[in-house]
Each structure stands twice: as structure tokens, then as C-alpha cells.
């Protein structure tokens, strides 16, 4: 049975009605001023791929580099069914294939703000939920969509990680988040389009490097990730990570996660990051709950203890999922282990479904704000994504590979 989908991958404000046209979205930005191993052990990853050119990294909060130049990128990488548009201090990379499916991502954040697959009825429909709001200094802050967060920690800094008191030093880890540069664009609108992003460890040339390839196909949007610890590295490197997909729905009351039956789960507080969408009254309505204002990956891995405190995947689960058709109407925040590699999210309100598959990630994060909010509004979404909570240890010269696919079964 074919279901139909949500709409709108745009910006933080009030309700998220239908997606803003490109011109309106640009105006909204201008108006404001500008993510293991599932076993209980860390494992060694495989061999390194061919060397990749290192690029100087930046940070999401305050980039020391100029914003991406849309005109330069268009001249350098245009002609593959991809266009580039300046959006405040960011650059939107817009992909479209012949059947009408389209996707947008932002540089340098790497945030996918829109995925509009072609549907059975002949039109394309937005399945991601994003909002736009005003951040520090009046700059535009985009939240939601598909965001990735990886933490790469030198093993010498997490030695003694079995000791709960171990902590990585403040300069012992790096994250590629917010520091993505465009390396290549391949393919074309008649088949599939690949956009390759790369981010490098701060410091000297030849440091660790992360790569992300976002591929738009007629029937799916794929994100493939690699993290490489170069042969010249003096130490192994532990990698953890997660991907957060904010899926737009009519209301969580009409939304179901299909295929999670038998999976163990542990309850969590929602994760906070610069891309998270969280109802402002969430913590005030839950006695004893407190917002943990830290990197959301830290929060997910250890409830606030950092990468070295690897307790969460090894803890006894809170329960086992009994429903194969999990209703997401209630406020819910869980990490599932032993979950299937492929499962489906169905929104009956929009007669839409999306299939999520993962590789290289052993856990699954599921958050629903509940159905106490306006239908088709700002908090009408569920956040679901693959997670890698136990570190994968990369020896010098080794690479970790992971991927997720958002597949459209509605053609």
C-alpha cells in the first residue's frame, strides 16, 4: 500500500506548512542575518582507502574561513544536475534528478535541509522537517533535517576507559561537524548525483579525515561516511557517531515505526545540538528532568560523561519492544539495540512512508515530541537515526565505513 508524505524542509519559526519555495526560503534567511560496535567491545576497522587530500577544518559556531562562495562552486562543480545558491553565511547545494526527486544540503554544516522524493501521484513531497530561527548575533539558525555528528578521540586520551573516572582531554578529540568542504560532484540528473564532502583534523597536514558522500537517486537519498586514521598517525583513534533524521509528519499520533519488535531499548533524555528541534516546554512538563546543555553525541553516549564512559551500550536494557507497529503518539525518547537494519516509518495522516536502512551503526535513536502540538506544525515530526555508541578503534592506516539510506517506497 502506498502512503503519501510530508512537506517542508525549511526553517525555524512557527508551523512548518508546505515547503517554502527557494526564493522565499532565501528571503527568510536574509531577513534574519546569518553522530560502534553493537557487541560490548570496541573493534578494529579495516584497511585504509586511497589517500584523500586534507582540507583545513572549521567549526560550526564561528568559522575562521570565509563562507562558501556559491559562484566559485558553480563554476567549479556545475553541470551535474547541481546548482549552488548563497544563503546567508552558507551555501545551498541543490540536487535534482529526472523523475522529480530533489535534495538540498548546506555548506559548511553538511546539514541536509530538504529531501523531496517523487511520489506515486506524480508530484514530489517533502519528507524532512526543518525550521529556521534567529541565533546569537541575529544570524539565521537552521535546525532539523538530516544532521551528522562524529567524535574522533585519540586512544592515548581514553586509556583507562574502563575506569569511570577517565576523561578525554579537551584537545584530544575532534569532530568534522560544521567543517565540511565540497570535494567533488559526480553523476547527473538522468541517473544519480553524488556530492562528496570532506573534513580534516585540525593541525598539521596528514591528520585524520572524515568523508561524507550524499547520493540522490530516483528512489532514495543515501549518506555514506568514512573516517580514516592515516598511516602516519602516532596513535589509534576511537570513533563514535550518530545521524539524526527529522522526519516531517502530520502528527506523531498518526505515525508508526514498523519493524522494531524484539529490539532492546533504553530510555534517554532528548539530545541537544545546534540542529535539534525540541519543544520549549518539554523539560518543564517532566518533573525532575533537566536539559543537558552539551554536545548531543556526548549526551547520547554516556548521559553526560563523555566518550570514555562507555556504560550505556553495556547496561541492562529498560525493556524489549513488544510492538511491531510502534505508535509514536506519546512523548518518547529511546535508544534501541539489536534493531533491524531496515525498518519503516508510516504517517497515516499524509499517506506516506519512508524506509530507513543503516550500515556500520549498531544502535538506533528514536525521539517523538508527542502529539500535544499543532497538526502539521512546527513540532509535527519524529527524529530517528542510526547511532554508534561503542567506539570503533582505528589503528593507524585504518578506516571506518558507515551509511544510511532514506528510501522512498511510494513510487
Order of alpha helices (4+ residues) and beta strands (2+ residues): alpha-beta-alpha-beta-beta-beta-beta-beta-beta-beta-beta-beta-beta-beta-beta-beta-beta-beta-beta-alpha-alpha-beta-beta-beta-beta-beta-beta-beta-beta
